[in-house]
Amino acid sequence: MFDDLRGRPLTWSVTAACASAYLLFGYDQGVLGGLVTQPTFLSAMGDPSSLYLGTIVALYNIGCLAGCVVAAVWGNKAGRRNSVLWACVVMLIGAIIQFTAYGAPQMIAGRLISGVGNGVNTSTVGIYISEISPAARRGRGVAAQLSCVIFGTVMAYWIDYGTIRSLSGSIVWRFPIAFQCIFLIVTIIMLTFLPDTPRWLFAAGRKVESVDVLSRLLDLPPDSAEVRGIENEMQAAWELEKMNGEFKWSSLWREKSDVKKTRRLVLCFMIYLFQMFTGINVIAFYVTIVLEVYVGFDRETSSLVAGCIQIAFWLGTLPPLWTLDRFGRRKTMIWGGIGLSVALIIFTSGIAVATPASSRMALAFLFLFEIMFGMSWDTIPWVYAAEITPLDIRHIGTAIGAFSEWLWTFVSVPEIMVGRLQPLTPRKVVAMITPYAIESLGWKYYLLYCIMTVLAVVFTYFFVPETANKTLEEIDYVFCKDGSPPSIHQGGQISGESLMMGKQQTSSGKFEHGAEQV
């Protein structure tokens, strides 16, 4: 079915398959949040205590952490396509176990299994898209996936909202959980007919297949100058990475290579840390509570407004489809971080003053915060981790980034607390710190996120280089001592000539392929 696809149709087919997987990512992480207070669900789970219910929900993130480890250890052996395909199979098994559950142990097993599959997906989908997308549209490709994630959470919210208010019995919670199987089956069917990335095939020693896929992506003959030029570029970058030795975890503490693998892996971890500590998950989780306590809405109105805020969040993810490659990663993170800091400080001030006028102001800036996060820090970490890591450890870099995301979500986002706190929300619902911090500190707790968001701007300014509109191989040289071809650093062991084959020099001195750079 997809064997004859070439050029943009092939690129968009891979993008569509990955979008389905990421739509599931957003849907699956949000669907249970609106269901855990429903009587039929609680009855099926054996009327668990608040702590036990929080454990059931939290174990999904533990599964995701385990999935990131699986991707880091075995992802490169399986390949990009097969990793996503088998992860979806695992998630399908987990989903079936969940929606057929008649007790907490079965639900826990399903949550853990689904989490493992989602951990692999979140570690791999970004690589798959990055390695098949043209350099000038790579940001757009990954941004589309993140827009699908948020659309998935919005969909989960409103499906929960609709089933709770229009259905009765166990179908209220079984249908929303089962609905995710549609995305899984679509993704599995599509991936069965799609190729792996030319870069992974090249690294796996399957060079003939690599060139064939590359020619299909560029819609050019395999022996064309453009295809051969990119092949030579991949060879040069691969040799540079191998020249610095095979990656070993012990080398993290004694990095000596010119390509700065340790620095790149640390960047992957830190950029996700700062993403989580903008406070996005805490604010999104407690939005219903904030609207009730600080703005004065009743439960029904709070739930409706919270759903509208989620839609605003999704709308904010649309502009990066056009702006991320144009303005770059670094500028978007800096200016986005500044905007988030301002919005978060005003939001915190509004709920601290706690007058009707200041509460309405806080609500307005809460909308603005969600939109600005969608336009900046929601997308870029997922693009950046897949871009900055060398080919031989790219699966490790994205796995470390996703591991950081799930880790700090687990640390910073509250467990579901039945009784006084029962928000209907599509965001992640797990926890350790936040419930106690909000109860004891109130609005002061948000000062932590104000400070961390400012620090995110400082961190980006000093430590995050620009990667937009560069091929993945060229990014290796961004991290070299002075950004020069490897022959300068390796005594001529690799000729810069191989990197430049198939390119043309522009008036700015940069080298570009005659066709789109992949």
C-alpha positions as CSV (number, residue, x, y, z in Angstrom):
1,M,0.0,0.0,0.0
2,F,2.8,2.4,0.9
3,D,5.6,0.8,-1.1
4,D,5.3,3.1,-4.1
5,L,5.1,6.3,-2.0
6,R,7.9,8.8,-2.7
7,G,8.8,12.4,-1.7
8,R,6.3,14.3,0.4
9,P,3.6,11.7,0.4
10,L,6.0,9.2,2.0
11,T,7.1,11.8,4.6
12,W,3.5,12.7,5.4
13,S,2.6,9.0,5.7
14,V,5.3,8.5,8.3
15,T,4.2,11.8,10.0
16,A,0.5,10.6,10.0
17,A,1.5,7.2,11.6
18,C,3.6,9.0,14.3
19,A,0.8,11.5,14.8
20,S,-1.6,8.7,15.6
21,A,0.9,7.3,18.1
22,Y,1.3,10.7,19.8
23,L,-2.4,11.4,19.8
24,L,-2.6,8.2,21.8
25,F,0.2,9.6,24.1
26,G,-1.9,12.6,25.0
27,Y,-5.2,10.7,25.2
28,D,-3.8,7.8,27.3
29,Q,-2.1,10.1,29.8
30,G,-5.3,12.1,30.3
31,V,-8.2,9.7,30.0
32,L,-8.2,8.3,33.5
33,G,-8.0,11.7,35.3
34,G,-11.7,12.4,34.7
35,L,-12.9,8.9,35.6
36,V,-11.3,8.0,38.9
37,T,-14.0,9.6,41.0
38,Q,-16.9,7.8,39.2
39,P,-18.8,5.5,41.5
40,T,-18.9,2.6,39.0
41,F,-15.1,2.8,38.5
42,L,-14.5,2.9,42.2
43,S,-16.8,0.0,42.7
44,A,-15.0,-2.1,40.1
45,M,-11.7,-1.3,41.7
46,G,-13.0,-2.4,45.1
47,D,-13.6,1.1,46.6
48,P,-9.9,1.8,47.1
49,S,-8.5,4.3,49.6
50,S,-7.3,7.7,48.3
51,L,-3.7,6.5,48.6
52,Y,-4.3,3.2,46.8
53,L,-6.2,5.0,44.0
54,G,-3.3,7.4,43.7
55,T,-1.0,4.4,43.4
56,I,-3.1,2.9,40.6
57,V,-2.9,6.1,38.6
58,A,0.8,6.8,39.4
59,L,2.0,3.4,38.3
60,Y,1.4,4.5,34.7
61,N,4.3,6.9,35.0
62,I,6.5,4.2,36.6
63,G,5.7,2.1,33.5
64,C,6.7,5.0,31.3
65,L,10.0,5.4,33.1
66,A,10.7,1.7,32.5
67,G,9.8,2.1,28.9
68,C,12.4,4.8,28.5
69,V,15.0,2.4,29.9
70,V,13.9,-0.2,27.5
71,A,14.3,2.3,24.6
72,A,17.7,3.3,25.8
73,V,19.0,-0.3,26.0
74,W,17.3,-2.0,23.1
75,G,15.9,0.8,20.9
76,N,18.9,1.0,18.6
77,K,18.8,-2.7,18.0
78,A,15.1,-2.8,17.1
79,G,15.1,0.4,14.9
80,R,12.9,3.4,14.9
81,R,9.9,1.9,13.1
82,N,9.9,-1.5,14.9
83,S,10.3,0.2,18.3
84,V,7.1,2.3,17.8
85,L,5.3,-0.6,16.2
86,W,6.0,-3.1,19.0
87,A,5.4,-0.4,21.6
88,C,1.9,0.1,20.2
89,V,1.3,-3.6,20.4
90,V,2.3,-3.5,24.0
91,M,0.0,-0.6,24.7
92,L,-2.9,-2.4,22.9
93,I,-2.5,-5.3,25.3
94,G,-2.4,-2.9,28.2
95,A,-5.5,-1.0,27.0
96,I,-7.5,-4.3,26.7
97,I,-6.4,-5.3,30.2
98,Q,-7.6,-1.9,31.5
99,F,-11.0,-1.6,29.9
100,T,-11.9,-5.2,30.8
101,A,-10.7,-4.8,34.4
102,Y,-12.8,-6.1,37.3
103,G,-10.4,-5.3,40.1
104,A,-7.5,-3.1,41.1
105,P,-4.7,-5.7,40.4
106,Q,-5.9,-6.1,36.8
107,M,-6.0,-2.3,36.3
108,I,-2.6,-1.9,37.8
109,A,-1.2,-4.5,35.4
110,G,-2.8,-2.8,32.5
111,R,-1.5,0.6,33.6
112,L,2.1,-0.6,34.0
113,I,2.0,-2.4,30.6
114,S,0.6,0.6,28.8
115,G,3.2,2.8,30.5
116,V,6.1,0.7,29.2
117,G,4.8,1.0,25.7
118,N,4.2,4.7,26.0
119,G,7.7,5.2,27.4
120,V,9.2,3.5,24.4
121,N,7.0,5.6,22.1
122,T,7.9,8.9,23.7
123,S,11.6,8.0,23.4
124,T,11.4,7.0,19.7
125,V,8.7,8.9,17.8
126,G,10.7,12.2,17.8
127,I,13.7,10.4,16.3
128,Y,11.6,8.7,13.6
129,I,10.2,12.1,12.5
130,S,13.5,13.9,12.8
131,E,15.4,11.4,10.8
132,I,13.0,11.4,7.8
133,S,12.2,15.1,7.7
134,P,13.9,17.7,5.6
135,A,16.1,20.0,7.7
136,A,14.1,23.0,6.8
137,R,10.8,21.3,8.0
138,R,12.1,19.1,10.8
139,G,10.8,21.4,13.5
140,R,7.4,21.5,11.8
141,G,7.3,17.7,11.7
142,V,7.9,17.3,15.4
143,A,5.7,20.3,16.3
144,A,2.8,18.5,14.5
145,Q,3.3,15.5,16.8
146,L,3.2,17.6,19.9
147,S,0.0,19.4,18.7
148,C,-1.5,15.9,18.4
149,V,-0.5,15.1,22.0
150,I,-2.4,18.1,23.3
151,F,-5.3,17.4,21.0
152,G,-5.3,13.9,22.5
153,T,-5.6,15.3,26.0
154,V,-8.4,17.7,24.9
155,M,-10.2,14.7,23.3
156,A,-9.8,12.7,26.5
157,Y,-11.2,15.5,28.6
158,W,-14.3,16.0,26.5
159,I,-15.0,12.3,26.0
160,D,-14.8,11.9,29.8
161,Y,-17.0,14.9,30.3
162,G,-19.6,13.6,27.8
163,T,-19.7,10.0,29.0
164,I,-20.0,11.1,32.6
165,R,-23.0,13.3,31.9
166,S,-24.8,11.1,29.3
167,L,-24.1,7.5,30.2
168,S,-24.5,5.3,33.2
169,G,-23.0,2.0,34.5
170,S,-19.5,0.8,33.8
171,I,-19.6,2.0,30.2
172,V,-18.9,5.4,31.6
173,W,-15.3,4.5,32.2
174,R,-14.8,1.4,30.0
175,F,-15.7,3.2,26.8
176,P,-13.2,6.1,27.2
177,I,-10.4,3.7,28.0
178,A,-11.3,1.3,25.1
179,F,-11.5,4.2,22.7
180,Q,-7.7,4.5,22.6
181,C,-7.5,1.1,20.8
182,I,-8.6,2.9,17.6
183,F,-5.4,5.0,17.5
184,L,-3.3,1.9,18.3
185,I,-4.7,-0.3,15.6
186,V,-4.4,2.5,13.0
187,T,-0.8,3.1,14.0
188,I,0.1,-0.6,13.9
189,I,-1.4,-1.1,10.4
190,M,0.3,2.0,8.9
191,L,3.7,1.2,10.4
192,T,3.6,-2.3,9.0
193,F,4.0,-0.8,5.5
194,L,6.4,2.1,6.2
195,P,10.2,2.0,6.0
196,D,12.7,2.7,8.8
197,T,14.8,5.8,8.6
198,P,17.8,6.0,6.3
199,R,20.1,7.0,9.1
200,W,19.2,4.0,11.3
201,L,19.5,1.7,8.3
202,F,22.9,3.3,7.5
203,A,24.2,2.8,11.1
204,A,22.9,-0.8,11.1
205,G,25.1,-1.6,8.1
206,R,22.1,-1.8,5.7
207,K,23.5,0.9,3.3
208,V,21.7,-0.3,0.2
209,E,18.3,0.0,2.0
210,S,19.4,3.3,3.4
211,V,20.1,4.8,0.0
212,D,16.8,3.4,-1.4
213,V,14.8,5.0,1.4
214,L,16.7,8.2,1.1
215,S,16.0,8.3,-2.7
216,R,12.3,7.8,-2.0
217,L,12.2,10.6,0.6
218,L,14.0,13.0,-1.8
219,D,12.1,11.5,-4.9
220,L,15.4,11.3,-6.7
221,P,17.3,8.4,-8.3
222,P,19.6,6.5,-5.9
223,D,22.7,7.6,-8.0
224,S,21.8,11.3,-8.1
225,A,24.3,13.8,-6.8
226,E,22.0,14.9,-4.0
227,V,21.4,11.3,-2.6
228,R,25.1,10.5,-2.9
229,G,26.0,13.7,-1.2
230,I,23.8,13.0,1.8
231,E,25.1,9.4,1.9
232,N,28.7,10.8,2.1
233,E,27.6,13.2,4.8
234,M,26.1,10.4,6.9
235,Q,29.4,8.5,6.4
236,A,31.5,11.4,7.5
237,A,29.4,12.1,10.6
238,W,29.3,8.3,11.5
239,E,33.1,8.1,11.2
240,L,33.5,11.2,13.3
241,E,31.3,9.7,16.1
242,K,33.1,6.4,15.9
243,M,36.5,8.0,15.9
244,N,35.7,9.3,19.4
245,G,34.9,5.8,20.6
246,E,31.9,3.7,21.4
247,F,29.6,5.2,23.9
248,K,29.9,3.8,27.4
249,W,27.9,4.9,30.4
250,S,31.1,5.2,32.4
251,S,32.3,7.8,29.9
252,L,29.7,10.3,31.1
253,W,32.0,11.2,34.0
254,R,35.2,11.5,31.9
255,E,34.1,13.0,28.6
256,K,37.1,13.7,26.3
257,S,35.6,13.5,22.8
258,D,35.3,16.4,20.5
259,V,31.7,15.8,19.7
260,K,30.7,16.3,23.4
261,K,28.3,13.4,23.8
262,T,28.1,13.9,27.6
263,R,27.2,17.5,27.2
264,R,24.4,16.6,24.7
265,L,22.9,14.0,27.0
266,V,22.9,16.4,30.0
267,L,21.2,19.0,27.8
268,C,18.5,16.4,26.9
269,F,17.9,15.8,30.6
270,M,18.0,19.4,31.7
271,I,15.7,20.8,29.0
272,Y,12.9,18.5,30.0
273,L,13.5,19.3,33.7
274,F,13.0,23.0,33.0
275,Q,10.0,22.1,30.8
276,M,8.3,20.3,33.7
277,F,9.3,23.0,36.2
278,T,7.5,25.8,34.3
279,G,4.6,24.4,36.4
280,I,2.5,23.4,33.4
281,N,1.4,20.1,34.9
282,V,0.6,21.5,38.3
283,I,-1.4,24.4,36.9
284,A,-3.2,22.2,34.5
285,F,-4.0,19.5,37.1
286,Y,-5.3,22.0,39.6
287,V,-7.1,24.3,37.1
288,T,-10.5,23.2,38.3
289,I,-9.6,23.7,42.0
290,V,-8.0,27.1,41.2
291,L,-11.2,28.2,39.4
292,E,-13.4,27.1,42.3
293,V,-11.2,28.4,45.2
294,Y,-9.7,31.5,43.7
295,V,-12.1,32.6,41.0
296,G,-15.3,31.5,42.7
297,F,-16.8,29.3,40.0
298,D,-19.0,26.3,40.9
299,R,-18.0,22.8,40.0
300,E,-19.9,22.6,36.7
301,T,-18.6,26.0,35.5
302,S,-15.1,25.2,36.6
303,S,-15.2,22.0,34.6
304,L,-16.4,23.8,31.4
305,V,-13.8,26.6,31.7
306,A,-11.1,24.0,32.4
307,G,-12.0,22.3,29.1
308,C,-11.8,25.6,27.3
309,I,-8.4,26.2,28.8
310,Q,-7.3,22.9,27.4
311,I,-8.6,23.9,24.0
312,A,-6.6,27.2,24.3
313,F,-3.5,25.1,25.1
314,W,-4.0,23.0,22.0
315,L,-4.5,26.2,19.8
316,G,-1.2,27.4,21.2
317,T,0.6,24.4,19.7
318,L,-0.4,25.4,16.1
319,P,1.8,28.4,15.5
320,P,5.1,26.4,15.9
321,L,4.1,24.5,12.8
322,W,5.1,27.7,10.9
323,T,7.3,29.5,13.3
324,L,9.7,27.0,14.8
325,D,11.9,26.5,11.7
326,R,11.7,30.1,10.8
327,F,12.7,31.6,14.2
328,G,14.7,28.7,15.5
329,R,14.7,26.7,18.8
330,R,16.9,29.0,20.9
331,K,15.0,32.3,20.3
332,T,11.6,30.6,20.8
333,M,12.7,29.1,24.1
334,I,14.2,32.4,25.4
335,W,11.2,34.6,24.4
336,G,8.7,31.9,25.3
337,G,10.3,31.5,28.7
338,I,10.2,35.3,29.3
339,G,6.5,35.3,28.4
340,L,5.8,32.4,30.6
341,S,7.6,34.0,33.5
342,V,5.6,37.2,33.2
343,A,2.3,35.3,32.9
344,L,3.1,33.0,35.8
345,I,4.2,35.9,38.0
346,I,1.0,37.8,37.3
347,F,-1.1,34.7,37.8
348,T,0.5,34.0,41.2
349,S,0.1,37.6,42.2
350,G,-3.6,37.5,41.2
351,I,-4.4,34.4,43.4
352,A,-2.3,35.8,46.2
353,V,-4.3,39.1,46.4
354,A,-7.5,37.0,46.1
355,T,-10.0,39.7,45.2
356,P,-12.6,39.2,42.6
357,A,-10.8,41.5,40.2
358,S,-7.4,39.9,40.8
359,S,-8.9,36.4,40.4
360,R,-10.3,37.3,37.0
361,M,-6.9,38.7,36.1
362,A,-5.3,35.4,37.2
363,L,-7.7,33.5,35.0
364,A,-6.9,35.6,32.0
365,F,-3.1,35.1,32.5
366,L,-3.8,31.4,33.1
367,F,-5.2,31.2,29.6
368,L,-2.2,33.2,28.3
369,F,0.2,31.0,30.1
370,E,-1.3,27.8,28.5
371,I,-1.2,29.4,25.0
372,M,2.4,30.6,25.4
373,F,3.5,27.3,26.7
374,G,2.0,25.6,23.7
375,M,3.8,28.0,21.4
376,S,7.2,27.4,22.9
377,W,8.3,25.0,25.7
378,D,5.7,22.4,25.0
379,T,7.2,21.4,21.6
380,I,10.9,22.3,21.6
381,P,12.3,19.8,24.1
382,W,10.9,17.0,22.0
383,V,12.5,18.5,18.8
384,Y,15.8,19.3,20.5
385,A,16.6,16.0,22.1
386,A,16.3,14.1,18.8
387,E,18.4,16.7,17.0
388,I,21.4,17.3,19.2
389,T,22.4,13.7,20.0
390,P,24.8,11.8,17.6
391,L,23.4,9.0,15.5
392,D,25.0,6.2,17.6
393,I,23.4,7.5,20.9
394,R,20.3,9.3,19.6
395,H,18.1,6.6,21.0
396,I,19.8,7.1,24.4
397,G,19.4,10.9,24.2
398,T,15.7,10.9,23.5
399,A,15.2,8.2,26.1
400,I,17.0,10.3,28.7
401,G,14.9,13.3,27.8
402,A,11.6,11.3,28.0
403,F,12.8,9.7,31.3
404,S,13.4,13.2,32.7
405,E,9.9,14.3,31.6
406,W,8.3,11.3,33.3
407,L,10.5,11.5,36.4
408,W,9.8,15.2,37.1
409,T,6.1,14.7,36.3
410,F,6.1,12.0,39.0
411,V,7.8,14.3,41.4
412,S,5.9,17.5,40.7
413,V,2.4,16.5,39.9
414,P,-0.2,15.6,42.6
415,E,-1.7,12.2,43.2
416,I,-5.5,11.9,42.8
417,M,-7.1,12.7,46.2
418,V,-10.7,11.5,46.5
419,G,-12.9,13.7,48.6
420,R,-11.9,17.3,49.0
421,L,-9.8,17.3,45.7
422,Q,-11.6,15.8,42.8
423,P,-10.6,17.7,39.7
424,L,-11.9,16.5,36.3
425,T,-8.7,17.0,34.3
426,P,-6.9,15.4,31.3
427,R,-3.4,16.1,32.6
428,K,-1.2,13.7,34.5
429,V,-2.4,12.7,37.9
430,V,0.4,11.3,39.9
431,A,2.4,12.4,42.8
432,M,4.6,13.1,45.7
433,I,5.2,16.7,46.5
434,T,2.4,19.0,45.3
435,P,-0.7,18.0,47.4
436,Y,1.1,18.8,50.6
437,A,2.9,21.9,49.3
438,I,-0.3,23.5,48.0
439,E,-2.2,22.7,51.2
440,S,0.6,24.2,53.4
441,L,1.9,27.0,51.2
442,G,-1.1,28.0,49.1
443,W,-0.2,30.5,46.4
444,K,3.4,30.7,47.6
445,Y,4.0,27.3,46.1
446,Y,3.8,28.8,42.6
447,L,6.8,31.0,43.4
448,L,9.0,27.9,42.9
449,Y,7.8,27.7,39.3
450,C,8.2,31.4,38.8
451,I,11.9,31.1,39.8
452,M,12.4,27.9,37.7
453,T,10.9,29.5,34.6
454,V,13.3,32.5,34.9
455,L,16.2,30.0,35.4
456,A,15.1,28.2,32.2
457,V,15.6,31.4,30.3
458,V,19.1,31.9,31.8
459,F,20.0,28.2,31.1
460,T,18.9,28.5,27.5
461,Y,20.8,31.7,26.9
462,F,24.1,30.3,28.2
463,F,24.0,26.6,27.3
464,V,21.6,25.9,24.4
465,P,23.0,26.3,20.9
466,E,20.8,26.8,17.8
467,T,20.0,23.7,15.6
468,A,17.3,24.9,13.3
469,N,17.8,24.4,9.5
470,K,20.9,22.2,9.9
471,T,21.0,18.6,8.9
472,L,21.4,16.2,11.7
473,E,25.0,15.5,10.6
474,E,25.9,19.2,10.6
475,I,24.7,19.5,14.2
476,D,27.7,17.3,15.2
477,Y,29.9,20.1,14.2
478,V,28.0,22.6,16.3
479,F,29.3,20.8,19.3
480,C,32.9,20.5,18.0
481,K,35.5,22.8,19.5
482,D,35.0,25.6,16.9
483,G,32.3,24.2,14.7
484,S,34.7,23.1,12.0
485,P,34.8,19.9,10.0
486,P,36.3,16.9,11.7
487,S,39.6,16.9,9.8
488,I,40.6,20.0,11.8
489,H,40.2,18.2,15.1
490,Q,41.3,14.7,14.0
491,G,44.5,15.4,12.2
492,G,43.0,15.0,8.8
493,Q,41.7,11.5,9.5
494,I,38.4,12.4,7.9
495,S,38.4,14.7,4.9
496,G,35.9,17.5,5.0
497,E,35.5,16.8,1.3
498,S,33.1,13.9,1.9
499,L,30.8,16.2,4.0
500,M,30.7,18.8,1.2
501,M,29.9,16.5,-1.7
502,G,26.6,17.1,-3.2
503,K,26.4,20.6,-1.7
504,Q,26.6,24.1,-3.2
505,Q,28.1,27.0,-1.4
506,T,25.8,30.0,-0.9
507,S,26.6,33.6,-0.7
508,S,26.6,33.4,3.1
509,G,29.3,30.7,3.0
510,K,27.0,27.9,4.1
511,F,26.7,24.7,2.2
512,E,23.4,23.4,1.0
513,H,22.2,20.4,-1.0
514,G,20.6,21.1,-4.4
515,A,17.5,19.2,-3.1
516,E,16.0,19.6,0.3
517,Q,18.4,18.6,3.0
518,V,17.2,15.5,5.0
